[in-house]
Amino acid sequence: MGMGWCIGLIAIGAILTFAVDWRVDGMNVPLVGLILMAVGIIGTTAYVSIYKRRRTQPPPPAAPVVEEDHRFIR
């Protein structure tokens, strides 16, 4: 599930919970909205966690040790 779907679920859930006063027999509309918001939040955290892990790059290899030529001029 992408970030857009997760944000969409949060928005639809918030609309159903806070802005709609529908009465449906056998279904609690605000509870459905809360469930959709919870699924959207869980999906967002999972997506961000996976995306963050995917973007981390391994550290660059260590620079080779350069030994200077120690010549003594007399």
C-alpha positions as CSV (number, residue, x, y, z in Angstrom):
1,M,0.0,0.0,0.0
2,G,1.5,3.3,-1.0
3,M,1.6,6.6,0.9
4,G,-1.3,8.0,-1.1
5,W,-3.6,5.1,-0.2
6,C,-2.7,5.4,3.5
7,I,-3.4,9.2,3.6
8,G,-6.6,8.5,1.7
9,L,-7.7,6.0,4.3
10,I,-7.0,8.4,7.1
11,A,-9.0,11.2,5.3
12,I,-12.0,8.9,4.5
13,G,-11.9,7.6,8.1
14,A,-11.9,11.1,9.5
15,I,-14.8,12.2,7.3
16,L,-16.8,9.1,8.4
17,T,-16.0,9.7,12.1
18,F,-16.3,13.4,12.4
19,A,-18.3,14.9,9.5
20,V,-21.1,12.3,8.7
21,D,-24.2,11.7,10.8
22,W,-25.6,8.8,8.8
23,R,-27.6,6.1,10.5
24,V,-27.2,2.7,9.0
25,D,-28.9,-0.3,10.5
26,G,-26.4,-2.9,11.6
27,M,-23.3,-0.7,11.1
28,N,-21.7,1.9,13.3
29,V,-20.4,4.5,10.8
30,P,-18.1,6.3,13.2
31,L,-16.5,3.0,14.3
32,V,-15.8,2.2,10.6
33,G,-14.2,5.6,10.3
34,L,-12.0,4.9,13.3
35,I,-11.0,1.6,11.9
36,L,-10.1,3.1,8.6
37,M,-8.0,5.8,10.3
38,A,-6.2,3.2,12.3
39,V,-5.4,1.1,9.2
40,G,-4.2,4.3,7.5
41,I,-1.9,5.2,10.3
42,I,-0.5,1.7,10.6
43,G,0.1,1.6,6.8
44,T,1.8,5.0,6.9
45,T,4.2,3.9,9.7
46,A,5.0,0.7,7.9
47,Y,5.6,2.4,4.6
48,V,7.8,5.1,6.2
49,S,9.8,2.4,8.1
50,I,10.4,0.3,4.9
51,Y,11.1,3.4,2.8
52,K,13.6,4.7,5.3
53,R,15.4,1.3,5.4
54,R,15.5,1.2,1.7
55,R,17.1,4.7,1.4
56,T,20.0,4.1,3.8
57,Q,23.2,3.6,1.9
58,P,26.1,1.6,3.2
59,P,29.1,3.7,4.3
60,P,31.7,4.4,1.6
61,P,34.8,2.1,1.7
62,A,37.6,3.4,3.8
63,A,40.2,5.4,1.9
64,P,43.4,3.4,1.3
65,V,46.3,4.2,3.6
66,V,49.0,6.3,1.8
67,E,52.4,5.8,3.1
68,E,54.8,8.6,2.4
69,D,58.3,7.9,1.2
70,H,60.6,8.8,4.0
71,R,63.9,9.7,2.3
72,F,66.5,11.6,4.2
73,I,68.5,14.1,2.1
74,R,71.9,14.9,3.4
